[in-house]
């Protein structure tokens, strides 16, 4: 996986000073690498037999939608407030550089459906945990979380304890 890591660009001081941003767009533009990344996440996710993949805006949609396709699941977009056209439910959360909120459509998840949450990056775990809460508030069964990249040194797994977690690429330190 080191070859995939080599395709991820570090952008210092984004989105604010002191943050070292892991830019996956440089990996996504390489067809073979993108396919390997999607296939790697899908191989793990398929074993959970999800009905749906909840894809977190914005880069999580780029990773999660092809994962859902690969495993034969539907897609539930998880968006920033005001981006969904129909009635939605909202969950606020803290992230490593402030606070934010996420929304999903009411009725996007049918009670009892199994849901895999997919995002591009696990940092402090706030975004993923908020998405998990949206899934359960909607009546879904939260099956697991899958990420393209995990920043282990930020200990985001702690907020997701008790649920299976998969990360294709990990960074132990900044």
C-alpha positions as CSV (number, residue, x, y, z in Angstrom):
1,X,0.0,0.0,0.0
2,X,3.0,2.3,0.2
3,X,2.7,2.9,-3.5
4,X,-0.9,4.3,-2.9
5,X,0.4,6.4,0.0
6,X,3.0,7.9,-2.3
7,X,0.2,9.2,-4.5
8,X,-1.4,11.2,-1.6
9,X,-0.2,14.8,-1.5
10,X,0.4,16.7,1.8
11,X,-0.9,20.3,1.8
12,X,0.3,22.3,4.8
13,X,-1.9,24.8,6.5
14,X,-5.2,23.7,4.9
15,X,-8.0,24.3,5.6
16,X,-6.3,26.5,8.3
17,X,-2.9,27.1,9.7
18,X,-1.4,24.1,11.5
19,X,-3.3,21.5,9.7
20,X,-1.5,19.1,7.3
21,X,-4.1,18.1,4.8
22,X,-3.9,14.7,3.1
23,X,-5.1,15.4,-0.5
24,X,-6.4,12.2,-2.1
25,X,-7.2,13.9,-5.4
26,X,-3.7,13.0,-6.6
27,X,-4.6,9.3,-6.0
28,X,-8.0,9.5,-7.5
29,X,-6.7,10.8,-10.8
30,X,-4.7,7.6,-11.3
31,X,-7.1,5.0,-12.7
32,X,-5.2,1.9,-11.5
33,X,-4.6,3.3,-8.0
34,X,-8.3,4.5,-7.7
35,X,-9.4,1.0,-8.7
36,X,-7.1,-0.7,-6.1
37,X,-8.4,1.7,-3.4
38,X,-12.0,1.1,-4.2
39,X,-11.5,-2.7,-4.5
40,X,-9.6,-2.8,-1.2
41,X,-12.4,-1.1,0.7
42,X,-15.1,-3.0,-1.1
43,X,-13.5,-6.4,-0.3
44,X,-13.8,-5.6,3.4
45,X,-17.2,-3.9,3.2
46,X,-18.8,-6.7,1.2
47,X,-18.3,-9.1,4.1
48,X,-20.6,-7.0,6.2
49,X,-23.4,-7.4,3.6
50,X,-24.7,-3.8,3.7
51,X,-27.9,-2.7,2.0
52,X,-26.6,0.8,1.8
53,X,-23.4,2.8,1.9
54,X,-23.6,6.2,3.6
55,X,-21.1,8.4,1.8
56,X,-19.9,11.5,3.6
57,X,-19.6,14.8,1.6
58,X,-17.5,15.6,-0.3
59,X,-14.5,13.3,-0.9
60,X,-16.4,10.4,0.9
61,X,-18.9,10.5,-2.0
62,X,-16.0,10.0,-4.5
63,X,-14.9,6.9,-2.6
64,X,-18.1,5.6,-1.2
65,X,-20.3,5.6,-4.3
66,X,-17.9,3.3,-6.3
67,X,-17.6,1.1,-3.2
68,X,-21.4,0.8,-3.0
69,X,-21.5,-0.1,-6.7
70,X,-18.7,-2.7,-6.3
71,X,-20.6,-4.5,-3.5
72,X,-24.1,-4.1,-4.9
73,X,-25.4,-1.7,-2.3
74,X,-27.4,1.5,-2.6
75,X,-26.0,4.9,-1.8
76,X,-27.1,7.4,0.9
77,X,-25.5,10.8,0.5
78,X,-24.5,12.5,3.8
79,X,-24.3,16.2,3.1
80,X,-23.6,19.6,4.6
81,X,-26.6,21.5,5.8
82,X,-28.9,22.9,3.1
83,X,-27.6,20.8,0.3
84,X,-30.3,18.1,0.2
85,X,-33.6,19.0,-1.6
86,X,-36.1,17.2,0.6
87,X,-36.8,17.1,4.4
88,X,-33.7,16.0,6.2
89,X,-32.4,15.2,9.7
90,X,-29.4,16.9,11.1
91,X,-26.5,15.9,13.4
92,X,-24.0,18.5,14.7
93,X,-20.5,17.5,15.6
94,X,-17.0,18.8,16.5
95,X,-14.1,18.3,14.2
96,X,-10.4,18.9,14.5
97,X,-10.7,22.6,13.4
98,X,-14.2,23.7,14.6
99,X,-17.8,22.5,14.5
100,X,-20.1,21.5,11.7
101,X,-23.3,19.5,10.9
102,X,-24.4,16.8,8.5
103,X,-27.8,15.9,7.1
104,X,-29.4,12.9,5.4
105,X,-32.9,12.8,3.9
106,X,-35.7,11.5,6.1
107,X,-36.6,8.0,4.9
108,X,-33.3,7.5,3.0
109,X,-32.7,4.5,5.3
110,X,-35.5,2.0,5.9
111,X,-35.7,0.7,9.4
112,X,-33.5,-2.3,9.8
113,X,-31.3,-1.8,6.7
114,X,-27.7,-2.5,7.2
115,X,-25.5,0.5,6.5
116,X,-21.7,0.8,5.9
117,X,-20.3,4.4,6.4
118,X,-17.6,5.3,4.0
119,X,-15.5,8.4,4.0
120,X,-12.1,9.4,2.6
121,X,-10.4,10.1,6.0
122,X,-10.6,9.3,9.6
123,X,-9.1,12.0,11.7
124,X,-10.6,12.8,15.1
125,X,-13.7,10.7,14.4
126,X,-16.3,13.5,14.8
127,X,-17.6,13.3,11.2
128,X,-17.8,9.5,11.2
129,X,-19.4,9.4,14.6
130,X,-22.0,12.0,13.6
131,X,-22.8,9.9,10.5
132,X,-23.2,6.8,12.6
133,X,-25.6,8.6,14.8
134,X,-27.6,9.7,11.7
135,X,-27.7,6.1,10.5
136,X,-29.0,4.8,13.9
137,X,-31.5,7.8,14.3
138,X,-32.9,6.8,10.9
139,X,-33.5,3.2,12.0
140,X,-30.5,1.7,10.2
141,X,-28.2,-0.9,11.6
142,X,-24.7,0.6,11.6
143,X,-22.5,-2.3,10.3
144,X,-19.1,-0.6,10.2
145,X,-16.9,2.3,9.0
146,X,-14.5,2.2,6.1
147,X,-11.9,4.8,5.2
148,X,-9.4,5.4,2.5
149,X,-7.0,7.1,5.0
150,X,-6.7,7.0,8.7
151,X,-4.6,9.5,10.8
152,X,-4.0,7.1,13.7
153,X,-2.2,9.7,15.8
154,X,-5.5,11.7,16.1
155,X,-7.2,8.6,17.8
156,X,-10.5,8.9,15.9
157,X,-11.2,5.2,16.4
158,X,-12.0,6.0,20.0
159,X,-15.2,7.8,19.0
160,X,-16.2,4.8,16.9
161,X,-15.6,2.0,19.5
162,X,-17.8,-1.0,19.3
163,X,-18.2,-0.9,15.6
164,X,-16.0,-2.6,13.0
165,X,-13.5,-0.2,11.4
166,X,-11.4,-0.6,8.3
167,X,-8.8,1.8,6.9
168,X,-6.9,1.1,3.7
169,X,-4.0,3.4,4.4
170,X,-2.8,4.6,7.8
171,X,-0.5,7.3,9.0
172,X,1.0,6.7,12.5
173,X,2.3,10.2,12.9
174,X,2.2,13.6,11.3
